[in-house]
Amino acid sequence: MLQAVSDPTPVLRCEGVSKTFGGHRALDRAALSIAPGEVHGLLGQNGSGKSTLIKVLAGFHPPDPGGSLWVNGREVELTQAALASLPISFVHQHLGLIPSLTVTENMLIKELALQNRLAVNWRHETRRIRALLQRYEVDVDPGTEVSKLSPVQRALIAIVRASAEVIEGHGAGGGLLILDEPTPFLPQRDVEQLFGLVRTVVRAGSSVIFVSHDVDEVMEITDRATILKNGAVSARLTTAEANREDFITAIVGRKLELAAPPSQLSGARTERASVSGLSGETVSGLDFSVAAGEVLGLTGLIGSGYDEVPYLVYGAKAGTGELVLDGRTMDVAAISPAAAIDAGIVLIPSDRPKAGAIGALPITDNITMPRLGRDLGTWWLRRRSMRGSARALMTEYDVRPAGDPALPMASLSGGNAQKVVLAKWLQMNPGLVLLDEPTQGVDVGARQTVFNRIQSIASGGAAVACASSDYEQLAAICHRVLIFSRGRIVRTLVGGEIDKQSIAEASLNASNM
């Protein structure tokens, strides 16, 4: 993608950019240089400073004195007013779309706000937006309400809107599109579609900064990459000349080694949980069991139904069937989340911001929530005890920044937020743990912590069922993997059959059955 240009002037170059929050230096003289026609990766563990750097470039955080910025060779002050006029556009993780408005209305919202028009010819504007979407090869009806779009369609609309602002507002060439973690909640097939759009954006004349925690994605889509660690640049890599281990070592400062799970359970297999006749919106008539100490993987292609299973068993979605846990039989149709928790069942959902935690509340309130009314007070809350418990769990699960349970959940990075959610539920010593995409949006360092926690709760005797589209993750932690197709289990992989390639092939082959 990187165009051959003789000694090109960088689209963006910054040097010596620092940012301090209350004595903590989140950015330490960071530097970045983006070439014309380049897709440039920006990586680092959660808390490495990459989001802070992006927010400085967006004008959201004023930097410490001493940093410099050049855009297309011209020095620019790092102030909100100066940055607002630059040919730079952002797509943040939550996209910035208004669900209740149509695609056309979302695409035009900034333009209409700036122009303060008294009347809008919606028929003309819809035709214009349809032509724009066609130019970017995005097949979406501009009259559709955004709430009715799929996750990848919403991401594509946000990217087209941002790219159009740069190119149409400033002309082709010299524009920069910054994608801040656009893929964590997208399945692999949708990521490929999004990457197709990124390539189209580059062909249209923009450069792209691709912020991500996912090494494989960065290796696929970028030309070069900058890695941040503890707020400073730890490495600069040319993607074609680096391998996966080079990236991981630069990100975490060491080679990651995760112990492979045993190919089979040690000792006699003791069934702890079993499901029979499980049916829901997608799945039908499922029968399977999970042994004490076992991690059972659930996977398949998108739409195959594997990701519905945890929510049916937990009572978060309406379903039918029978669940037996530790000898106790339960009617799935009658299970509610409260009843599931009382029975020793916990769910770690994929959508942390909506279903896993309350962002506006402090870590203390989130992490101790399952214990309220049990040992932390019924008629009143024992705040000192809650803070002590939260602090101990933060230390045990290596939640960073360390030791401050008063921080709001929304202030945590994705990996640290997931550690809090795991601590919140695993402290209950559940008998059955249900997981849905447990490392989604988590960097490589925190990913290992999540793996280790899953393996630890299983080795303590819990039964674990993990739904995931991340085949590498399943290969790292699972004793068995169930392959789904069209709402049914069509194959079981065991022991030596479980590796990333075999799971991928089994999922693809299952779709043809």
C-alpha positions as CSV (number, residue, x, y, z in Angstrom):
1,M,0.0,0.0,0.0
2,L,2.9,2.4,0.7
3,Q,3.5,4.4,-2.4
4,A,7.0,4.8,-3.6
5,V,7.8,8.5,-3.2
6,S,11.3,10.0,-3.3
7,D,12.0,11.4,0.2
8,P,8.3,12.2,0.9
9,T,7.2,14.8,3.4
10,P,5.4,13.0,6.2
11,V,1.7,13.6,6.3
12,L,2.1,13.8,10.1
13,R,5.2,14.0,12.3
14,C,5.2,14.6,16.0
15,E,8.2,14.6,18.4
16,G,8.6,14.9,22.2
17,V,4.9,14.6,23.0
18,S,4.3,14.1,26.7
19,K,1.2,14.0,28.9
20,T,0.9,13.8,32.7
21,F,-2.2,13.0,34.7
22,G,-1.9,13.8,38.4
23,G,1.8,13.0,38.6
24,H,1.5,9.9,36.4
25,R,3.3,10.4,33.0
26,A,1.0,8.6,30.5
27,L,3.1,9.8,27.5
28,D,6.8,10.2,27.7
29,R,8.3,12.2,24.7
30,A,6.4,10.1,22.2
31,A,7.2,10.4,18.5
32,L,5.4,9.3,15.4
33,S,5.9,9.8,11.6
34,I,3.3,8.9,8.9
35,A,4.3,8.7,5.3
36,P,1.9,9.5,2.4
37,G,-0.2,6.6,1.2
38,E,0.7,4.6,4.3
39,V,-1.2,2.4,6.7
40,H,0.7,2.8,10.0
41,G,0.0,0.6,13.0
42,L,0.1,2.0,16.5
43,L,0.3,-0.8,19.1
44,G,1.0,-1.3,22.8
45,Q,-0.5,-2.9,25.8
46,N,-3.5,-1.4,27.5
47,G,-2.2,1.6,29.4
48,S,0.9,2.0,27.1
49,G,-0.2,5.5,26.0
50,K,-1.6,4.9,22.5
51,S,-5.1,6.2,23.4
52,T,-3.6,9.2,25.1
53,L,-1.5,10.0,22.1
54,I,-4.6,9.8,19.8
55,K,-6.5,12.1,22.2
56,V,-3.7,14.6,22.2
57,L,-3.8,14.6,18.4
58,A,-7.6,15.0,18.5
59,G,-7.2,18.0,20.8
60,F,-9.1,16.2,23.6
61,H,-6.0,16.3,26.0
62,P,-3.7,19.3,26.0
63,P,-0.1,17.9,26.0
64,D,2.7,18.9,28.4
65,P,4.9,21.7,27.2
66,G,7.7,20.8,24.8
67,G,6.1,18.7,22.1
68,S,6.1,19.5,18.4
69,L,3.8,18.6,15.5
70,W,4.1,19.0,11.7
71,V,1.3,18.2,9.3
72,N,2.3,18.0,5.6
73,G,5.5,19.8,6.4
74,R,3.9,22.7,8.3
75,E,4.4,23.1,12.0
76,V,1.2,23.3,13.9
77,E,0.5,24.2,17.5
78,L,-0.8,21.4,19.7
79,T,-3.9,23.3,20.7
80,Q,-7.6,22.3,20.2
81,A,-8.3,25.3,17.9
82,A,-5.2,24.6,15.6
83,L,-5.9,20.8,15.5
84,A,-9.6,21.3,14.5
85,S,-8.6,22.8,11.2
86,L,-6.3,20.0,10.1
87,P,-6.9,17.4,7.4
88,I,-7.2,14.7,10.1
89,S,-10.3,12.7,10.9
90,F,-10.9,10.2,13.6
91,V,-13.0,7.0,14.1
92,H,-13.0,6.0,17.7
93,Q,-13.9,2.6,19.1
94,H,-17.6,3.5,19.8
95,L,-17.9,5.1,16.3
96,G,-19.8,8.3,17.2
97,L,-23.0,7.4,15.4
98,I,-26.5,8.2,16.6
99,P,-28.5,5.0,16.5
100,S,-31.9,6.7,16.1
101,L,-30.9,8.6,13.0
102,T,-30.6,7.3,9.4
103,V,-27.3,6.7,7.6
104,T,-27.8,9.9,5.6
105,E,-28.5,11.9,8.8
106,N,-25.4,10.6,10.5
107,M,-23.2,11.2,7.5
108,L,-24.4,14.9,7.3
109,I,-24.7,15.8,11.0
110,K,-21.4,17.6,11.2
111,E,-21.8,19.3,7.8
112,L,-25.3,20.5,8.7
113,A,-24.2,21.8,12.1
114,L,-21.4,23.8,10.6
115,Q,-23.5,25.2,7.7
116,N,-26.6,26.0,9.9
117,R,-28.9,25.4,6.9
118,L,-32.5,26.5,7.2
119,A,-33.8,23.8,4.9
120,V,-32.4,20.5,3.7
121,N,-33.3,18.8,0.4
122,W,-33.3,15.3,1.8
123,R,-33.9,13.6,-1.5
124,H,-30.9,15.3,-3.0
125,E,-28.7,14.5,0.1
126,T,-29.8,10.9,0.1
127,R,-28.7,10.5,-3.6
128,R,-25.4,12.2,-2.7
129,I,-24.8,9.8,0.2
130,R,-25.7,6.8,-1.8
131,A,-23.2,7.8,-4.5
132,L,-20.5,8.3,-1.8
133,L,-21.2,4.9,-0.3
134,Q,-21.0,3.3,-3.8
135,R,-17.7,5.0,-4.4
136,Y,-16.3,3.3,-1.3
137,E,-18.0,0.0,-2.2
138,V,-20.2,0.0,0.9
139,D,-23.6,-1.7,0.2
140,V,-25.9,0.1,2.7
141,D,-29.2,1.9,2.1
142,P,-28.7,5.5,3.2
143,G,-32.3,5.6,4.4
144,T,-31.7,2.8,7.0
145,E,-31.7,3.7,10.7
146,V,-28.3,3.1,12.1
147,S,-29.7,1.0,15.0
148,K,-30.8,-1.6,12.4
149,L,-27.3,-2.0,10.9
150,S,-24.9,-4.8,11.7
151,P,-21.8,-3.9,13.8
152,V,-19.5,-4.0,10.7
153,Q,-22.0,-1.9,8.7
154,R,-21.9,0.7,11.4
155,A,-18.1,0.7,11.4
156,L,-18.0,1.1,7.6
157,I,-20.3,4.0,7.8
158,A,-18.2,5.7,10.4
159,I,-15.0,5.2,8.3
160,V,-16.6,6.5,5.1
161,R,-17.9,9.6,6.9
162,A,-14.5,10.3,8.4
163,S,-12.6,9.7,5.1
164,A,-15.1,11.9,3.2
165,E,-14.5,14.7,5.7
166,V,-10.8,14.6,5.0
167,I,-10.8,14.1,1.3
168,E,-13.8,16.3,0.4
169,G,-12.9,19.0,3.0
170,H,-9.2,19.2,2.2
171,G,-8.8,17.6,-1.2
172,A,-7.2,14.3,-2.1
173,G,-3.6,13.8,-0.9
174,G,-2.2,14.8,2.5
175,G,-5.2,13.7,4.5
176,L,-5.0,11.4,7.5
177,L,-7.6,9.0,8.8
178,I,-7.0,7.7,12.4
179,L,-8.9,4.5,13.3
180,D,-8.8,4.0,17.1
181,E,-9.4,0.3,17.8
182,P,-12.2,-0.2,15.2
183,T,-12.2,-4.0,15.3
184,P,-12.4,-5.4,18.8
185,F,-16.1,-6.3,18.6
186,L,-16.1,-7.6,15.0
187,P,-15.8,-11.2,13.9
188,Q,-13.0,-12.1,11.6
189,R,-15.1,-12.1,8.4
190,D,-16.2,-8.6,9.1
191,V,-12.7,-7.5,9.9
192,E,-11.7,-8.5,6.3
193,Q,-14.5,-6.3,5.0
194,L,-13.4,-3.4,7.0
195,F,-9.8,-3.9,5.8
196,G,-11.1,-3.8,2.2
197,L,-12.5,-0.3,3.0
198,V,-9.2,0.8,4.5
199,R,-7.4,-0.1,1.3
200,T,-10.0,1.8,-0.7
201,V,-9.5,4.9,1.6
202,V,-5.7,4.7,0.9
203,R,-6.3,4.5,-2.9
204,A,-8.5,7.6,-2.6
205,G,-5.5,9.5,-1.3
206,S,-5.5,9.3,2.5
207,S,-3.0,7.9,4.9
208,V,-4.2,5.8,7.8
209,I,-3.1,5.3,11.5
210,F,-4.5,2.0,12.6
211,V,-4.6,1.7,16.4
212,S,-4.9,-1.9,17.6
213,H,-4.0,-4.4,20.2
214,D,-4.2,-7.3,17.7
215,V,-0.9,-8.2,16.2
216,D,-2.3,-10.4,13.5
217,E,-4.5,-7.6,12.2
218,V,-1.6,-5.1,12.2
219,M,0.6,-7.5,10.3
220,E,-2.1,-7.9,7.7
221,I,-3.1,-4.3,7.0
222,T,-0.1,-2.1,7.9
223,D,3.1,-1.0,6.1
224,R,5.0,0.1,9.3
225,A,4.2,0.2,13.0
226,T,5.2,2.1,16.1
227,I,5.0,0.4,19.4
228,L,4.5,2.2,22.7
229,K,5.4,0.9,26.1
230,N,5.0,2.9,29.4
231,G,4.2,6.0,27.3
232,A,7.4,5.9,25.3
233,V,8.2,4.5,21.8
234,S,9.8,1.0,22.4
235,A,10.1,0.0,18.7
236,R,9.5,0.9,15.1
237,L,9.0,-2.0,12.8
238,T,8.6,-2.4,9.0
239,T,5.8,-4.9,8.8
240,A,7.1,-6.9,5.9
241,E,10.4,-7.4,7.6
242,A,9.0,-8.4,11.0
243,N,7.4,-11.6,12.4
244,R,4.7,-12.1,15.0
245,E,7.3,-12.7,17.7
246,D,9.1,-9.4,16.9
247,F,5.8,-7.5,17.5
248,I,5.0,-9.4,20.7
249,T,8.4,-8.9,22.2
250,A,8.3,-5.2,21.4
251,I,4.9,-4.8,23.0
252,V,5.4,-6.8,26.2
253,G,9.2,-6.6,26.5
254,R,9.6,-10.4,26.6
255,K,8.6,-13.5,24.7
256,L,5.2,-14.7,25.8
257,E,5.0,-18.4,26.7
258,L,1.7,-19.9,27.6
259,A,1.6,-23.4,28.9
260,A,-0.5,-25.6,26.6
261,P,-3.5,-27.2,28.2
262,P,-3.4,-30.9,28.9
263,S,-4.6,-33.0,25.9
264,Q,-7.0,-34.8,28.3
265,L,-8.2,-34.3,31.9
266,S,-6.0,-35.9,34.5
267,G,-7.8,-38.6,36.5
268,A,-11.3,-39.9,36.0
269,R,-13.7,-37.6,34.2
270,T,-16.3,-36.3,36.6
271,E,-19.3,-34.6,34.8
272,R,-20.2,-31.4,36.6
273,A,-22.7,-29.8,34.2
274,S,-24.8,-31.2,31.4
275,V,-27.3,-29.7,29.0
276,S,-30.0,-31.6,27.1
277,G,-32.4,-30.4,24.5
278,L,-31.2,-26.8,24.6
279,S,-33.0,-24.7,22.1
280,G,-33.1,-20.9,21.5
281,E,-33.4,-18.5,18.6
282,T,-30.6,-20.1,16.6
283,V,-29.7,-23.4,18.3
284,S,-31.9,-26.4,18.5
285,G,-31.8,-29.7,20.5
286,L,-28.3,-29.4,21.8
287,D,-26.9,-32.0,24.2
288,F,-23.4,-31.7,25.8
289,S,-21.6,-31.9,29.1
290,V,-18.7,-30.3,30.8
291,A,-16.5,-32.0,33.4
292,A,-15.0,-30.6,36.5
293,G,-11.7,-29.0,35.6
294,E,-12.6,-29.0,31.9
295,V,-12.5,-26.0,29.5
296,L,-15.0,-26.7,26.7
297,G,-14.8,-24.5,23.6
298,L,-17.8,-23.5,21.5
299,T,-17.2,-22.1,18.0
300,G,-18.2,-22.1,14.4
301,L,-18.8,-19.5,11.7
302,I,-20.9,-16.4,12.4
303,G,-24.6,-17.3,12.6
304,S,-23.9,-20.9,13.5
305,G,-25.3,-20.4,17.0
306,Y,-22.4,-21.2,19.3
307,D,-22.4,-17.7,20.8
308,E,-26.1,-18.0,21.9
309,V,-25.4,-20.9,24.2
310,P,-23.9,-19.1,27.3
311,Y,-26.8,-16.7,27.4
312,L,-29.4,-19.4,27.1
313,V,-27.8,-21.4,30.0
314,Y,-27.5,-18.3,32.1
315,G,-31.1,-17.2,31.5
316,A,-30.1,-14.0,29.7
317,K,-32.0,-15.1,26.6
318,A,-35.2,-17.1,26.4
319,G,-34.7,-20.8,25.7
320,T,-35.9,-24.3,26.5
321,G,-34.1,-27.5,27.6
322,E,-32.7,-29.0,30.8
323,L,-29.5,-28.1,32.8
324,V,-28.1,-30.4,35.4
325,L,-25.4,-28.8,37.7
326,D,-23.9,-30.8,40.6
327,G,-26.9,-33.2,40.5
328,R,-29.5,-30.4,40.6
329,T,-31.9,-30.4,37.6
330,M,-33.1,-27.0,36.3
331,D,-35.6,-26.0,33.6
332,V,-33.8,-23.7,31.2
333,A,-37.1,-21.8,30.5
334,A,-37.3,-21.0,34.2
335,I,-33.7,-19.9,34.7
336,S,-33.1,-16.2,35.3
337,P,-29.7,-14.6,35.8
338,A,-30.4,-14.2,39.5
339,A,-31.3,-17.9,39.8
340,A,-28.2,-18.8,37.8
341,I,-26.0,-16.9,40.2
342,D,-27.6,-18.5,43.2
343,A,-27.0,-21.9,41.6
344,G,-23.3,-21.2,41.1
345,I,-23.3,-20.1,37.5
346,V,-21.6,-17.0,36.3
347,L,-21.4,-15.3,32.8
348,I,-18.5,-13.2,31.5
349,P,-20.3,-11.5,28.5
350,S,-18.6,-10.2,25.4
351,D,-20.0,-6.7,25.6
352,R,-18.2,-5.3,28.7
353,P,-19.4,-1.7,28.4
354,K,-23.1,-2.7,28.2
355,A,-23.4,-6.0,30.0
356,G,-20.2,-6.6,32.0
357,A,-19.8,-3.4,34.1
358,I,-21.2,0.0,34.9
359,G,-18.7,2.5,33.6
360,A,-19.9,5.4,35.7
361,L,-19.4,3.6,39.0
362,P,-16.0,3.1,40.7
363,I,-14.1,-0.2,40.5
364,T,-15.1,-0.9,44.1
365,D,-18.8,-0.9,43.4
366,N,-18.4,-3.0,40.2
367,I,-16.0,-5.6,41.6
368,T,-17.9,-6.2,44.9
369,M,-21.4,-6.2,43.3
370,P,-22.1,-10.0,43.5
371,R,-21.3,-9.9,47.2
372,L,-23.7,-7.1,48.2
373,G,-26.3,-8.4,50.6
374,R,-24.1,-11.4,51.5
375,D,-21.0,-10.3,53.4
376,L,-20.8,-6.6,52.6
377,G,-24.1,-5.5,54.2
378,T,-27.8,-5.9,53.5
379,W,-29.3,-2.8,55.0
380,W,-26.3,-0.6,54.6
381,L,-23.0,-1.0,52.8
382,R,-19.7,-1.5,54.7
383,R,-17.7,0.8,52.5
384,R,-14.3,0.2,54.2
385,S,-14.7,-3.5,53.8
386,M,-15.7,-3.0,50.2
387,R,-12.7,-0.9,49.4
388,G,-10.4,-3.4,51.1
389,S,-11.9,-6.3,49.2
390,A,-11.7,-4.4,45.9
391,R,-8.0,-3.4,46.5
392,A,-7.1,-7.0,47.3
393,L,-8.8,-8.3,44.1
394,M,-7.1,-5.6,42.0
395,T,-3.7,-6.8,43.3
396,E,-4.5,-10.4,42.8
397,Y,-5.7,-9.8,39.2
398,D,-3.0,-7.2,38.4
399,V,-5.5,-4.4,37.6
400,R,-3.7,-1.2,36.6
401,P,-3.4,1.6,37.7
402,A,-2.8,-0.4,40.9
403,G,-4.3,0.2,44.3
404,D,-7.0,2.8,43.5
405,P,-10.5,1.2,43.6
406,A,-12.1,4.6,43.5
407,L,-11.4,5.0,39.8
408,P,-14.4,4.8,37.6
409,M,-14.6,1.7,35.5
410,A,-14.9,3.8,32.3
411,S,-11.3,5.1,32.9
412,L,-9.8,1.6,32.6
413,S,-8.3,0.2,29.4
414,G,-10.0,-2.8,27.8
415,G,-7.6,-5.4,29.3
416,N,-7.8,-4.0,32.9
417,A,-11.6,-3.7,32.6
418,Q,-11.8,-7.4,31.7
419,K,-9.6,-8.3,34.7
420,V,-12.1,-6.5,36.9
421,V,-15.0,-8.4,35.3
422,L,-13.2,-11.7,35.8
423,A,-12.4,-10.9,39.4
424,K,-16.0,-9.8,40.1
425,W,-17.4,-13.2,39.2
426,L,-14.6,-15.7,39.7
427,Q,-14.3,-14.6,43.4
428,M,-17.6,-16.4,43.9
429,N,-16.0,-19.8,43.2
430,P,-18.7,-20.8,40.7
431,G,-19.4,-24.3,39.6
432,L,-20.1,-23.4,36.0
433,V,-18.3,-20.5,34.2
434,L,-19.8,-19.3,30.9
435,L,-17.5,-17.1,28.8
436,D,-18.3,-15.2,25.6
437,E,-15.2,-13.8,23.7
438,P,-13.2,-13.4,27.0
439,T,-10.2,-11.7,25.3
440,Q,-12.1,-9.4,22.9
441,G,-10.5,-6.0,23.0
442,V,-7.7,-7.2,25.2
443,D,-4.0,-6.7,24.5
444,V,-1.5,-9.5,24.3
445,G,-0.2,-9.0,27.8
446,A,-3.6,-8.9,29.5
447,R,-4.6,-11.8,27.2
448,Q,-2.2,-14.1,28.9
449,T,-3.6,-13.0,32.3
450,V,-7.1,-13.9,31.2
451,F,-5.9,-17.3,29.9
452,N,-4.2,-18.1,33.1
453,R,-7.3,-17.1,35.2
454,I,-9.5,-19.4,33.1
455,Q,-7.1,-22.3,33.5
456,S,-6.8,-21.6,37.2
457,I,-10.6,-21.6,37.9
458,A,-10.9,-24.8,35.9
459,S,-8.0,-26.5,37.7
460,G,-9.9,-25.7,40.9
461,G,-12.7,-27.9,39.8
462,A,-15.1,-25.5,38.0
463,A,-16.7,-26.5,34.6
464,V,-15.9,-23.9,32.0
465,A,-17.7,-23.3,28.6
466,C,-16.0,-20.7,26.4
467,A,-17.7,-19.4,23.2
468,S,-15.3,-17.7,20.9
469,S,-14.4,-16.9,17.3
470,D,-10.7,-16.7,18.3
471,Y,-9.4,-20.0,17.2
472,E,-5.9,-19.3,18.7
473,Q,-7.5,-18.6,22.1
474,L,-9.5,-21.8,22.0
475,A,-6.4,-23.8,21.1
476,A,-4.6,-22.3,24.1
477,I,-7.1,-23.1,26.8
478,C,-9.5,-25.9,25.7
479,H,-9.6,-29.6,26.4
480,R,-12.4,-30.1,23.9
481,V,-13.9,-27.9,21.2
482,L,-17.5,-28.2,19.9
483,I,-18.0,-27.1,16.2
484,F,-21.4,-25.6,15.4
485,S,-23.2,-25.2,12.1
486,R,-26.8,-24.1,11.5
487,G,-27.7,-24.3,15.2
488,R,-26.3,-27.8,15.9
489,I,-23.1,-29.4,17.1
490,V,-21.6,-31.1,14.1
491,R,-18.1,-32.1,15.3
492,T,-16.0,-32.4,18.5
493,L,-12.3,-31.8,18.5
494,V,-10.3,-33.4,21.4
495,G,-6.7,-33.3,22.6
496,G,-4.2,-33.3,19.7
497,E,-6.8,-32.4,17.2
498,I,-7.0,-28.9,18.8
499,D,-4.9,-26.3,17.1
500,K,-5.8,-23.0,15.4
501,Q,-5.6,-24.4,11.9
502,S,-7.7,-27.5,12.7
503,I,-10.4,-25.4,14.4
504,A,-10.6,-23.0,11.4
505,E,-10.8,-25.9,8.9
506,A,-13.4,-27.7,10.9
507,S,-15.6,-24.6,11.2
508,L,-15.3,-23.9,7.4
509,N,-16.0,-27.5,6.5
510,A,-19.0,-27.6,8.9
511,S,-20.7,-24.8,6.9
512,N,-20.8,-27.2,3.9
513,M,-22.4,-30.0,5.7
